[in-house]
Amino acid sequence: MPIEENTLPFSATLATSPLQDVTDMMREISKYTDPTDIVREYIKRIRQFYPVDRVIALARPDMNSDEVFYACMGNWDKPVLPWGNLENFEPLGDGLLKNLCLNGEPTIVNDLTDELSENDRDILGEMNSLRTIPLFNKGKASQMIVGMKAEPNGFQQEDLSALVWLGNLFGKAVQNLIKAQELSVAYKAVDRELKTVGQIQRDLLPESVPEVPNLELATYYEPSARAGGDYYDFFPLEDGRLGIFIADVSGHGTPAAVVMAIMHTIAHTYSGPQKLPSQFLTYINKHLCQNFTTRSGIFVTAFYAIYNPQDKSLTYASAGHNPPVHRKCGASPVSTLDRAGRIPLGISSEITYDDATVKLTSGDRVVLYTDGIIEAFGSDETQFGMDRLGAIVGRCDLNSTTIVDAVVNQLHEFTGTTSQADDCTLVVMKVR
C-alpha cells in the first residue's frame, strides 16, 4: 500500500532524484522476464545517469582464443546479449577495440584522434572518446560494454568503480535469467519425452478388465511422475482361468518405466506351464537377471495369481511384493495372502518361487496394491496405512469398482496437496 505524504512521520521525506530515478529503474526492470527486454531497459535507464552517444557489446566466447565478437546495442530490432550463443554478433577485426577487450580491464580513452585501424573506424565512426566496462565470468572478462561519446574527454575516472560493480551485478542477474530460460526449454523438451514415455507405458496396460464368471474386477493406476514403474496385467488361460499380475519396479520415472516395459515383454513371451504362478515368476526373474537388472541394481516386487472360476480358488506366488488384502464379507479381521513369499525379481537368477492356494467364496474381496497406496503421506506426515485400506475393503456393500473409488477418494482426501513420491496401483477382485 503506497504511503501518502501527509501520513509520513515528521522526520521522513519522500525519495527524490537521483534516488527516485534509481528506484524507478529497478521497479521498471523488475517487470520484465525476457533477457533482451531487461538489457534494453537497463541500457536506456543507465544512459540517463551516465550519458553516452553509442554503446557496443564485445564478447569472448572462448577465453583460450583471441577471437572477439561485437554488436551494436542501439538497434533493438534484433536481440543483443553478450552471453549465450551471441546471436546477431559479428567477428571483430584487429585494432584498439579488440585489444581493450583482450586486456579485460576498465579503461577510459578520452582522445581517439590517434591513428585507428580501419576496423575501429568502421565501428567508432565520429566517436572521439570511449569507456570500457568488463563483465567477469569465472574470474575472467568474457564480455565488455563499451560506451562512446562524440566529444573528446567525455568520461570521468571516478565513474568507473560504480559502473563496474553495477554492470557486473546486473550482468550476473541476466546470465542467471538466461540459464533459467535454457533450463525451462530443456525441461519442457524432457517433459514432452516423459509424456510420450508415459503414454507408451499406459498403452502397455490392459485397455479393460476381462470378463470372468463369478468375478468382478476393477483397477486403478496413477504414476507419481509422467511415467512410473508400477505394472499390472491379465492373462487369459485355458479352462477359463485368469492370471492376475501386479508388479512394482524399484525407483521412479523413466528408468523404472523402461524396466516395466521390458518386464511386460518378458511376461508376454512366457509359453511354459500355466498351472503354477511360481513358474511364471521364475521365468521372468531368470530373464531379468540374465539380461537387465543385475548390472543396474534395479529389482522388481511382483505378485502373480491364477483364479479358477470353477472352484473359486486363487493360487498365487509372490516375489517380495506387498501381500494382497483378503476379507470375507461379515468377517472383521483382515487377512493377507502371505504364504508364498520370496525375494524380489531381478536379484538372483538362482531363485525359484513357491505357490499357495486359498479357496474363495461369494462376497470375498481380494485387493492387490503397490506400496504407493499404503505409504502415501498426509499433511501430518503420517502414512495412509493398512488400517484405512482394510476398513474400506471390509465394506460388504461395495463392489470392485466402488471399492476402487472409495480407496482413491479417501487417499486423495488423506494426502490433500502433499506431493507423493511413489506410483499407486490397485487391482480389486470381488467374488460373486
Contacts in CASP RR format, 6 or more apart in sequence:
PFRMAT RR
TARGET T0000
AUTHOR 0000-0000-0000
METHOD contacts of the structure
MODEL  1
MPIEENTLPFSATLATSPLQDVTDMMREISKYTDPTDIVREYIKRIRQFY
PVDRVIALARPDMNSDEVFYACMGNWDKPVLPWGNLENFEPLGDGLLKNL
CLNGEPTIVNDLTDELSENDRDILGEMNSLRTIPLFNKGKASQMIVGMKA
EPNGFQQEDLSALVWLGNLFGKAVQNLIKAQELSVAYKAVDRELKTVGQI
QRDLLPESVPEVPNLELATYYEPSARAGGDYYDFFPLEDGRLGIFIADVS
GHGTPAAVVMAIMHTIAHTYSGPQKLPSQFLTYINKHLCQNFTTRSGIFV
TAFYAIYNPQDKSLTYASAGHNPPVHRKCGASPVSTLDRAGRIPLGISSE
ITYDDATVKLTSGDRVVLYTDGIIEAFGSDETQFGMDRLGAIVGRCDLNS
TTIVDAVVNQLHEFTGTTSQADDCTLVVMKVR
5 14 0 8 1.000
8 14 0 8 1.000
15 23 0 8 1.000
18 49 0 8 1.000
21 45 0 8 1.000
21 48 0 8 1.000
21 49 0 8 1.000
22 49 0 8 1.000
24 45 0 8 1.000
25 41 0 8 1.000
25 42 0 8 1.000
25 45 0 8 1.000
25 46 0 8 1.000
28 41 0 8 1.000
28 45 0 8 1.000
29 38 0 8 1.000
29 41 0 8 1.000
29 42 0 8 1.000
29 45 0 8 1.000
32 38 0 8 1.000
32 41 0 8 1.000
33 177 0 8 1.000
35 79 0 8 1.000
35 81 0 8 1.000
35 174 0 8 1.000
35 177 0 8 1.000
35 178 0 8 1.000
35 181 0 8 1.000
36 76 0 8 1.000
36 79 0 8 1.000
36 80 0 8 1.000
36 81 0 8 1.000
38 174 0 8 1.000
38 177 0 8 1.000
39 73 0 8 1.000
39 80 0 8 1.000
39 81 0 8 1.000
39 174 0 8 1.000
40 76 0 8 1.000
42 170 0 8 1.000
43 55 0 8 1.000
43 73 0 8 1.000
43 74 0 8 1.000
46 166 0 8 1.000
47 55 0 8 1.000
50 159 0 8 1.000
50 163 0 8 1.000
51 149 0 8 1.000
52 131 0 8 1.000
52 147 0 8 1.000
52 148 0 8 1.000
52 149 0 8 1.000
53 127 0 8 1.000
53 148 0 8 1.000
53 149 0 8 1.000
53 150 0 8 1.000
54 72 0 8 1.000
54 74 0 8 1.000
54 127 0 8 1.000
54 147 0 8 1.000
54 148 0 8 1.000
55 72 0 8 1.000
55 73 0 8 1.000
55 74 0 8 1.000
55 145 0 8 1.000
55 146 0 8 1.000
55 147 0 8 1.000
55 148 0 8 1.000
56 70 0 8 1.000
56 71 0 8 1.000
56 72 0 8 1.000
56 73 0 8 1.000
56 97 0 8 1.000
56 123 0 8 1.000
56 145 0 8 1.000
56 146 0 8 1.000
56 147 0 8 1.000
56 148 0 8 1.000
57 70 0 8 1.000
57 71 0 8 1.000
57 73 0 8 1.000
57 80 0 8 1.000
57 81 0 8 1.000
57 82 0 8 1.000
57 89 0 8 1.000
57 143 0 8 1.000
57 144 0 8 1.000
57 145 0 8 1.000
57 146 0 8 1.000
58 68 0 8 1.000
58 69 0 8 1.000
58 70 0 8 1.000
58 82 0 8 1.000
58 92 0 8 1.000
58 97 0 8 1.000
58 100 0 8 1.000
58 101 0 8 1.000
58 143 0 8 1.000
58 144 0 8 1.000
58 145 0 8 1.000
58 146 0 8 1.000
59 68 0 8 1.000
59 69 0 8 1.000
59 70 0 8 1.000
59 82 0 8 1.000
59 83 0 8 1.000
59 86 0 8 1.000
59 89 0 8 1.000
59 142 0 8 1.000
59 143 0 8 1.000
59 144 0 8 1.000
60 67 0 8 1.000
60 68 0 8 1.000
60 69 0 8 1.000
60 101 0 8 1.000
60 102 0 8 1.000
60 141 0 8 1.000
60 142 0 8 1.000
60 143 0 8 1.000
61 67 0 8 1.000
61 69 0 8 1.000
61 84 0 8 1.000
61 86 0 8 1.000
61 142 0 8 1.000
63 140 0 8 1.000
63 142 0 8 1.000
66 98 0 8 1.000
66 102 0 8 1.000
67 91 0 8 1.000
68 91 0 8 1.000
68 92 0 8 1.000
68 93 0 8 1.000
68 97 0 8 1.000
68 98 0 8 1.000
68 101 0 8 1.000
68 102 0 8 1.000
69 86 0 8 1.000
69 89 0 8 1.000
69 90 0 8 1.000
69 91 0 8 1.000
69 92 0 8 1.000
70 89 0 8 1.000
70 90 0 8 1.000
70 92 0 8 1.000
70 97 0 8 1.000
70 123 0 8 1.000
71 80 0 8 1.000
71 82 0 8 1.000
71 86 0 8 1.000
71 88 0 8 1.000
71 89 0 8 1.000
71 90 0 8 1.000
72 80 0 8 1.000
73 80 0 8 1.000
73 145 0 8 1.000
74 80 0 8 1.000
78 87 0 8 1.000
78 88 0 8 1.000
79 87 0 8 1.000
79 88 0 8 1.000
80 88 0 8 1.000
80 89 0 8 1.000
81 87 0 8 1.000
81 174 0 8 1.000
81 178 0 8 1.000
82 89 0 8 1.000
82 135 0 8 1.000
82 143 0 8 1.000
82 144 0 8 1.000
82 145 0 8 1.000
83 143 0 8 1.000
83 171 0 8 1.000
83 174 0 8 1.000
83 175 0 8 1.000
83 178 0 8 1.000
84 178 0 8 1.000
92 98 0 8 1.000
92 101 0 8 1.000
92 119 0 8 1.000
92 123 0 8 1.000
93 117 0 8 1.000
93 119 0 8 1.000
94 117 0 8 1.000
94 119 0 8 1.000
95 116 0 8 1.000
95 117 0 8 1.000
95 119 0 8 1.000
95 120 0 8 1.000
96 109 0 8 1.000
96 112 0 8 1.000
96 116 0 8 1.000
96 117 0 8 1.000
96 120 0 8 1.000
97 119 0 8 1.000
97 120 0 8 1.000
97 123 0 8 1.000
97 124 0 8 1.000
97 146 0 8 1.000
98 119 0 8 1.000
100 107 0 8 1.000
100 109 0 8 1.000
100 132 0 8 1.000
100 144 0 8 1.000
100 146 0 8 1.000
101 132 0 8 1.000
101 141 0 8 1.000
101 144 0 8 1.000
104 132 0 8 1.000
104 134 0 8 1.000
104 141 0 8 1.000
104 144 0 8 1.000
105 132 0 8 1.000
105 134 0 8 1.000
105 141 0 8 1.000
106 131 0 8 1.000
106 132 0 8 1.000
106 133 0 8 1.000
106 134 0 8 1.000
106 160 0 8 1.000
106 163 0 8 1.000
106 164 0 8 1.000
107 131 0 8 1.000
107 132 0 8 1.000
108 129 0 8 1.000
108 130 0 8 1.000
108 131 0 8 1.000
108 132 0 8 1.000
108 155 0 8 1.000
108 156 0 8 1.000
108 157 0 8 1.000
108 160 0 8 1.000
109 129 0 8 1.000
109 130 0 8 1.000
109 131 0 8 1.000
110 129 0 8 1.000
110 152 0 8 1.000
110 153 0 8 1.000
110 154 0 8 1.000
110 155 0 8 1.000
111 128 0 8 1.000
111 129 0 8 1.000
111 152 0 8 1.000
111 153 0 8 1.000
112 124 0 8 1.000
112 127 0 8 1.000
112 128 0 8 1.000
112 129 0 8 1.000
112 130 0 8 1.000
112 152 0 8 1.000
113 128 0 8 1.000
113 152 0 8 1.000
116 124 0 8 1.000
124 130 0 8 1.000
124 148 0 8 1.000
126 150 0 8 1.000
127 148 0 8 1.000
127 149 0 8 1.000
127 150 0 8 1.000
128 149 0 8 1.000
128 150 0 8 1.000
128 151 0 8 1.000
128 152 0 8 1.000
129 148 0 8 1.000
129 149 0 8 1.000
129 151 0 8 1.000
129 152 0 8 1.000
129 153 0 8 1.000
129 154 0 8 1.000
129 155 0 8 1.000
130 146 0 8 1.000
130 147 0 8 1.000
130 148 0 8 1.000
130 149 0 8 1.000
130 155 0 8 1.000
131 146 0 8 1.000
131 147 0 8 1.000
131 148 0 8 1.000
131 155 0 8 1.000
131 159 0 8 1.000
131 160 0 8 1.000
131 163 0 8 1.000
132 144 0 8 1.000
132 145 0 8 1.000
132 146 0 8 1.000
132 147 0 8 1.000
133 144 0 8 1.000
133 145 0 8 1.000
133 146 0 8 1.000
133 147 0 8 1.000
133 160 0 8 1.000
133 163 0 8 1.000
133 164 0 8 1.000
133 167 0 8 1.000
134 141 0 8 1.000
134 143 0 8 1.000
134 144 0 8 1.000
134 164 0 8 1.000
135 141 0 8 1.000
135 142 0 8 1.000
135 143 0 8 1.000
135 144 0 8 1.000
135 145 0 8 1.000
135 167 0 8 1.000
135 168 0 8 1.000
135 171 0 8 1.000
136 142 0 8 1.000
136 168 0 8 1.000
137 143 0 8 1.000
137 175 0 8 1.000
145 167 0 8 1.000
149 155 0 8 1.000
191 226 0 8 1.000
194 225 0 8 1.000
194 226 0 8 1.000
194 227 0 8 1.000
194 253 0 8 1.000
194 254 0 8 1.000
195 226 0 8 1.000
197 226 0 8 1.000
197 227 0 8 1.000
197 254 0 8 1.000
197 257 0 8 1.000
198 223 0 8 1.000
198 226 0 8 1.000
198 227 0 8 1.000
198 228 0 8 1.000
198 257 0 8 1.000
200 261 0 8 1.000
201 223 0 8 1.000
201 227 0 8 1.000
201 228 0 8 1.000
201 229 0 8 1.000
201 257 0 8 1.000
201 260 0 8 1.000
201 261 0 8 1.000
202 221 0 8 1.000
204 231 0 8 1.000
204 260 0 8 1.000
204 261 0 8 1.000
204 264 0 8 1.000
205 221 0 8 1.000
205 231 0 8 1.000
205 232 0 8 1.000
205 233 0 8 1.000
206 219 0 8 1.000
206 232 0 8 1.000
206 233 0 8 1.000
206 234 0 8 1.000
209 217 0 8 1.000
209 218 0 8 1.000
209 219 0 8 1.000
209 234 0 8 1.000
210 217 0 8 1.000
210 234 0 8 1.000
210 236 0 8 1.000
210 242 0 8 1.000
212 240 0 8 1.000
212 242 0 8 1.000
212 307 0 8 1.000
212 309 0 8 1.000
213 240 0 8 1.000
213 309 0 8 1.000
214 309 0 8 1.000
214 312 0 8 1.000
214 362 0 8 1.000
214 431 0 8 1.000
214 432 0 8 1.000
215 242 0 8 1.000
215 307 0 8 1.000
215 309 0 8 1.000
215 429 0 8 1.000
215 430 0 8 1.000
215 431 0 8 1.000
215 432 0 8 1.000
216 399 0 8 1.000
216 400 0 8 1.000
216 401 0 8 1.000
216 428 0 8 1.000
216 429 0 8 1.000
216 430 0 8 1.000
216 431 0 8 1.000
216 432 0 8 1.000
217 234 0 8 1.000
217 400 0 8 1.000
217 427 0 8 1.000
217 428 0 8 1.000
217 429 0 8 1.000
218 399 0 8 1.000
218 400 0 8 1.000
218 401 0 8 1.000
218 403 0 8 1.000
218 404 0 8 1.000
218 426 0 8 1.000
218 427 0 8 1.000
218 428 0 8 1.000
219 232 0 8 1.000
219 404 0 8 1.000
219 425 0 8 1.000
219 426 0 8 1.000
219 427 0 8 1.000
219 428 0 8 1.000
220 404 0 8 1.000
220 407 0 8 1.000
220 408 0 8 1.000
220 424 0 8 1.000
220 425 0 8 1.000
220 426 0 8 1.000
221 230 0 8 1.000
221 232 0 8 1.000
221 423 0 8 1.000
221 424 0 8 1.000
221 425 0 8 1.000
221 426 0 8 1.000
222 423 0 8 1.000
222 424 0 8 1.000
222 425 0 8 1.000
223 229 0 8 1.000
223 230 0 8 1.000
223 253 0 8 1.000
223 257 0 8 1.000
223 423 0 8 1.000
224 252 0 8 1.000
224 253 0 8 1.000
224 419 0 8 1.000
224 420 0 8 1.000
224 421 0 8 1.000
224 422 0 8 1.000
224 423 0 8 1.000
224 424 0 8 1.000
225 252 0 8 1.000
225 253 0 8 1.000
226 253 0 8 1.000
227 253 0 8 1.000
227 254 0 8 1.000
227 256 0 8 1.000
227 257 0 8 1.000
228 249 0 8 1.000
228 252 0 8 1.000
228 253 0 8 1.000
228 254 0 8 1.000
228 256 0 8 1.000
228 257 0 8 1.000
228 260 0 8 1.000
228 423 0 8 1.000
229 248 0 8 1.000
229 249 0 8 1.000
229 251 0 8 1.000
229 252 0 8 1.000
229 253 0 8 1.000
229 256 0 8 1.000
229 257 0 8 1.000
229 259 0 8 1.000
229 260 0 8 1.000
229 423 0 8 1.000
230 246 0 8 1.000
230 247 0 8 1.000
230 248 0 8 1.000
230 249 0 8 1.000
230 260 0 8 1.000
230 370 0 8 1.000
230 423 0 8 1.000
230 424 0 8 1.000
230 425 0 8 1.000
231 245 0 8 1.000
231 246 0 8 1.000
231 247 0 8 1.000
231 248 0 8 1.000
231 249 0 8 1.000
231 260 0 8 1.000
231 263 0 8 1.000
231 264 0 8 1.000
231 425 0 8 1.000
232 244 0 8 1.000
232 245 0 8 1.000
232 246 0 8 1.000
232 247 0 8 1.000
232 368 0 8 1.000
232 425 0 8 1.000
232 427 0 8 1.000
233 245 0 8 1.000
233 264 0 8 1.000
233 267 0 8 1.000
234 242 0 8 1.000
234 243 0 8 1.000
234 244 0 8 1.000
234 245 0 8 1.000
235 242 0 8 1.000
235 243 0 8 1.000
235 244 0 8 1.000
235 245 0 8 1.000
235 267 0 8 1.000
236 242 0 8 1.000
236 243 0 8 1.000
237 243 0 8 1.000
237 274 0 8 1.000
237 306 0 8 1.000
238 274 0 8 1.000
239 308 0 8 1.000
239 310 0 8 1.000
240 308 0 8 1.000
240 309 0 8 1.000
240 310 0 8 1.000
241 274 0 8 1.000
241 306 0 8 1.000
241 307 0 8 1.000
241 308 0 8 1.000
241 309 0 8 1.000
242 306 0 8 1.000
242 307 0 8 1.000
242 309 0 8 1.000
243 277 0 8 1.000
243 304 0 8 1.000
243 305 0 8 1.000
243 306 0 8 1.000
243 307 0 8 1.000
244 304 0 8 1.000
244 305 0 8 1.000
244 306 0 8 1.000
244 307 0 8 1.000
244 368 0 8 1.000
244 427 0 8 1.000
244 429 0 8 1.000
245 267 0 8 1.000
245 280 0 8 1.000
245 302 0 8 1.000
245 303 0 8 1.000
245 304 0 8 1.000
246 302 0 8 1.000
246 303 0 8 1.000
246 321 0 8 1.000
246 368 0 8 1.000
246 369 0 8 1.000
246 370 0 8 1.000
246 425 0 8 1.000
246 427 0 8 1.000
247 260 0 8 1.000
247 263 0 8 1.000
247 300 0 8 1.000
247 301 0 8 1.000
247 302 0 8 1.000
247 303 0 8 1.000
247 321 0 8 1.000
247 345 0 8 1.000
248 300 0 8 1.000
248 301 0 8 1.000
248 302 0 8 1.000
248 321 0 8 1.000
248 370 0 8 1.000
248 371 0 8 1.000
248 423 0 8 1.000
248 425 0 8 1.000
249 256 0 8 1.000
249 257 0 8 1.000
249 259 0 8 1.000
249 260 0 8 1.000
249 263 0 8 1.000
249 298 0 8 1.000
249 299 0 8 1.000
249 300 0 8 1.000
250 256 0 8 1.000
250 297 0 8 1.000
250 298 0 8 1.000
250 299 0 8 1.000
250 300 0 8 1.000
250 301 0 8 1.000
250 344 0 8 1.000
251 298 0 8 1.000
252 421 0 8 1.000
252 422 0 8 1.000
252 423 0 8 1.000
255 296 0 8 1.000
255 298 0 8 1.000
256 298 0 8 1.000
256 423 0 8 1.000
259 288 0 8 1.000
259 292 0 8 1.000
259 293 0 8 1.000
259 296 0 8 1.000
259 298 0 8 1.000
259 300 0 8 1.000
262 288 0 8 1.000
262 292 0 8 1.000
263 284 0 8 1.000
263 288 0 8 1.000
263 300 0 8 1.000
263 345 0 8 1.000
266 283 0 8 1.000
266 284 0 8 1.000
266 287 0 8 1.000
266 288 0 8 1.000
267 280 0 8 1.000
267 284 0 8 1.000
270 280 0 8 1.000
270 283 0 8 1.000
270 284 0 8 1.000
272 279 0 8 1.000
272 283 0 8 1.000
273 279 0 8 1.000
274 306 0 8 1.000
275 306 0 8 1.000
276 306 0 8 1.000
276 315 0 8 1.000
276 317 0 8 1.000
276 355 0 8 1.000
277 304 0 8 1.000
277 305 0 8 1.000
277 306 0 8 1.000
277 315 0 8 1.000
277 316 0 8 1.000
277 317 0 8 1.000
277 353 0 8 1.000
277 355 0 8 1.000
278 317 0 8 1.000
278 340 0 8 1.000
278 352 0 8 1.000
278 353 0 8 1.000
278 354 0 8 1.000
278 355 0 8 1.000
280 304 0 8 1.000
280 317 0 8 1.000
281 302 0 8 1.000
281 304 0 8 1.000
281 317 0 8 1.000
281 319 0 8 1.000
281 345 0 8 1.000
281 353 0 8 1.000
282 351 0 8 1.000
282 352 0 8 1.000
282 353 0 8 1.000
284 302 0 8 1.000
284 345 0 8 1.000
285 319 0 8 1.000
285 345 0 8 1.000
285 346 0 8 1.000
285 348 0 8 1.000
285 349 0 8 1.000
285 351 0 8 1.000
285 353 0 8 1.000
286 349 0 8 1.000
288 300 0 8 1.000
288 345 0 8 1.000
288 346 0 8 1.000
289 345 0 8 1.000
289 346 0 8 1.000
289 347 0 8 1.000
289 348 0 8 1.000
289 349 0 8 1.000
290 349 0 8 1.000
292 298 0 8 1.000
292 346 0 8 1.000
293 299 0 8 1.000
293 300 0 8 1.000
293 345 0 8 1.000
293 346 0 8 1.000
293 347 0 8 1.000
294 346 0 8 1.000
294 347 0 8 1.000
294 349 0 8 1.000
298 346 0 8 1.000
299 344 0 8 1.000
299 345 0 8 1.000
299 346 0 8 1.000
299 347 0 8 1.000
300 319 0 8 1.000
300 344 0 8 1.000
300 345 0 8 1.000
300 346 0 8 1.000
301 319 0 8 1.000
301 320 0 8 1.000
301 321 0 8 1.000
301 322 0 8 1.000
301 344 0 8 1.000
301 345 0 8 1.000
302 318 0 8 1.000
302 319 0 8 1.000
302 320 0 8 1.000
302 321 0 8 1.000
302 344 0 8 1.000
302 345 0 8 1.000
303 316 0 8 1.000
303 317 0 8 1.000
303 318 0 8 1.000
303 319 0 8 1.000
303 321 0 8 1.000
303 322 0 8 1.000
303 323 0 8 1.000
303 324 0 8 1.000
303 337 0 8 1.000
303 368 0 8 1.000
304 316 0 8 1.000
304 317 0 8 1.000
304 318 0 8 1.000
305 314 0 8 1.000
305 315 0 8 1.000
305 316 0 8 1.000
305 317 0 8 1.000
305 324 0 8 1.000
305 337 0 8 1.000
305 368 0 8 1.000
306 314 0 8 1.000
306 315 0 8 1.000
306 316 0 8 1.000
307 313 0 8 1.000
307 314 0 8 1.000
307 429 0 8 1.000
308 314 0 8 1.000
308 315 0 8 1.000
311 359 0 8 1.000
312 359 0 8 1.000
312 360 0 8 1.000
312 361 0 8 1.000
312 362 0 8 1.000
312 431 0 8 1.000
313 357 0 8 1.000
313 358 0 8 1.000
313 359 0 8 1.000
313 360 0 8 1.000
314 337 0 8 1.000
314 357 0 8 1.000
314 358 0 8 1.000
314 359 0 8 1.000
314 360 0 8 1.000
314 366 0 8 1.000
315 355 0 8 1.000
315 356 0 8 1.000
315 357 0 8 1.000
316 324 0 8 1.000
316 337 0 8 1.000
316 340 0 8 1.000
316 355 0 8 1.000
316 356 0 8 1.000
316 357 0 8 1.000
316 358 0 8 1.000
317 340 0 8 1.000
317 341 0 8 1.000
317 342 0 8 1.000
317 353 0 8 1.000
317 354 0 8 1.000
317 355 0 8 1.000
317 356 0 8 1.000
318 337 0 8 1.000
318 338 0 8 1.000
318 340 0 8 1.000
318 341 0 8 1.000
318 342 0 8 1.000
318 353 0 8 1.000
319 341 0 8 1.000
319 342 0 8 1.000
319 343 0 8 1.000
319 344 0 8 1.000
319 345 0 8 1.000
319 353 0 8 1.000
320 341 0 8 1.000
320 342 0 8 1.000
320 343 0 8 1.000
320 344 0 8 1.000
321 344 0 8 1.000
322 369 0 8 1.000
322 370 0 8 1.000
322 371 0 8 1.000
322 374 0 8 1.000
323 336 0 8 1.000
323 337 0 8 1.000
323 338 0 8 1.000
324 336 0 8 1.000
324 337 0 8 1.000
324 366 0 8 1.000
324 367 0 8 1.000
324 368 0 8 1.000
324 369 0 8 1.000
325 334 0 8 1.000
325 335 0 8 1.000
325 336 0 8 1.000
325 365 0 8 1.000
325 366 0 8 1.000
325 367 0 8 1.000
325 369 0 8 1.000
325 386 0 8 1.000
325 389 0 8 1.000
325 390 0 8 1.000
325 393 0 8 1.000
326 334 0 8 1.000
326 335 0 8 1.000
326 336 0 8 1.000
326 337 0 8 1.000
326 358 0 8 1.000
326 364 0 8 1.000
326 365 0 8 1.000
326 366 0 8 1.000
327 334 0 8 1.000
327 335 0 8 1.000
327 364 0 8 1.000
327 365 0 8 1.000
327 390 0 8 1.000
327 393 0 8 1.000
327 394 0 8 1.000
328 361 0 8 1.000
328 363 0 8 1.000
328 364 0 8 1.000
329 363 0 8 1.000
329 364 0 8 1.000
329 365 0 8 1.000
329 394 0 8 1.000
329 396 0 8 1.000
330 394 0 8 1.000
330 396 0 8 1.000
334 386 0 8 1.000
334 390 0 8 1.000
334 393 0 8 1.000
334 394 0 8 1.000
337 356 0 8 1.000
337 358 0 8 1.000
337 366 0 8 1.000
339 356 0 8 1.000
340 353 0 8 1.000
340 354 0 8 1.000
340 355 0 8 1.000
340 356 0 8 1.000
341 353 0 8 1.000
341 354 0 8 1.000
342 351 0 8 1.000
342 352 0 8 1.000
342 353 0 8 1.000
342 354 0 8 1.000
343 351 0 8 1.000
360 366 0 8 1.000
360 431 0 8 1.000
361 431 0 8 1.000
362 431 0 8 1.000
362 432 0 8 1.000
363 396 0 8 1.000
363 430 0 8 1.000
363 431 0 8 1.000
363 432 0 8 1.000
364 430 0 8 1.000
364 431 0 8 1.000
365 393 0 8 1.000
365 394 0 8 1.000
365 400 0 8 1.000
365 403 0 8 1.000
365 428 0 8 1.000
365 429 0 8 1.000
365 430 0 8 1.000
365 431 0 8 1.000
366 428 0 8 1.000
366 429 0 8 1.000
366 430 0 8 1.000
367 389 0 8 1.000
367 393 0 8 1.000
367 403 0 8 1.000
367 407 0 8 1.000
367 426 0 8 1.000
367 427 0 8 1.000
367 428 0 8 1.000
367 429 0 8 1.000
368 426 0 8 1.000
368 427 0 8 1.000
368 428 0 8 1.000
368 429 0 8 1.000
369 389 0 8 1.000
369 424 0 8 1.000
369 425 0 8 1.000
369 426 0 8 1.000
369 427 0 8 1.000
370 422 0 8 1.000
370 423 0 8 1.000
370 424 0 8 1.000
370 425 0 8 1.000
371 422 0 8 1.000
372 420 0 8 1.000
372 422 0 8 1.000
372 423 0 8 1.000
372 424 0 8 1.000
372 425 0 8 1.000
373 384 0 8 1.000
373 389 0 8 1.000
373 407 0 8 1.000
373 411 0 8 1.000
373 424 0 8 1.000
373 425 0 8 1.000
373 426 0 8 1.000
374 383 0 8 1.000
374 384 0 8 1.000
374 385 0 8 1.000
374 386 0 8 1.000
374 389 0 8 1.000
375 383 0 8 1.000
375 384 0 8 1.000
375 385 0 8 1.000
375 422 0 8 1.000
376 383 0 8 1.000
376 384 0 8 1.000
376 411 0 8 1.000
376 414 0 8 1.000
376 415 0 8 1.000
376 420 0 8 1.000
376 422 0 8 1.000
376 424 0 8 1.000
377 383 0 8 1.000
377 384 0 8 1.000
377 415 0 8 1.000
377 418 0 8 1.000
377 420 0 8 1.000
378 384 0 8 1.000
378 414 0 8 1.000
378 415 0 8 1.000
378 416 0 8 1.000
378 418 0 8 1.000
379 415 0 8 1.000
379 416 0 8 1.000
379 417 0 8 1.000
379 418 0 8 1.000
384 411 0 8 1.000
384 414 0 8 1.000
384 415 0 8 1.000
388 410 0 8 1.000
388 414 0 8 1.000
389 407 0 8 1.000
392 398 0 8 1.000
392 403 0 8 1.000
392 406 0 8 1.000
392 407 0 8 1.000
392 410 0 8 1.000
393 403 0 8 1.000
395 403 0 8 1.000
395 406 0 8 1.000
398 406 0 8 1.000
399 430 0 8 1.000
400 428 0 8 1.000
400 429 0 8 1.000
400 430 0 8 1.000
401 428 0 8 1.000
403 428 0 8 1.000
403 430 0 8 1.000
404 426 0 8 1.000
404 428 0 8 1.000
407 426 0 8 1.000
408 426 0 8 1.000
411 424 0 8 1.000
END
